[in-house]
Amino acid sequence: MKLKDYWPRCLQDLVEFQQIANAEQPEFETALDDVRTAADDFFLATLSEYGCQRWEAIMGLHAADGDTLEARRERILIKYLDQLPYTYRTLLKYLKTITDDFTVTLDENAYDLFIRIRLEGYSQRDALIATLGQMIPANLVLRLTADIPQKDEPAQAAACSVMVTMNRHVYTPAT
């Protein structure tokens, strides 16, 4: 979409206005891209980089180095779904929004809550632990087992060198 196409024909033929159009075209394309991607930032599942930055600032979250966009979206979603007060049904509903692969065991007599859940990464686990720490009552002991699938990648070749120095000390008694 060219900016000069929006101008009247009499202005399109002038050299000065062609130069103005060429100078303004990058700004016009940037603004057009921003308008097209703005709708993605309305939903947590489709946040862009800019949308993640905004939501992290609003919620007081910090992006870790090496976080993917998907991991950041998951952390924002976990924080967004944090609801108080806590009930057992609310906990099950909350965990269901994160993943379908989980089990919860509550021992009321021992005040013990055991959760086994399959997550996508360590940042998602850390965000879940922080949220559950605020969500569950203080008199319950939380035991969490997070199953995080690992990528099987071949080992990278490494060059190593070792240097060993031996010092031998001989004891001679003083005479």
Beta strands, then each sheet from edge to edge (+ up, - down):
strand 1: 102-107
strand 2: 112-118
strand 3: 141-147
sheet 1: 1+ 2- 3-
end
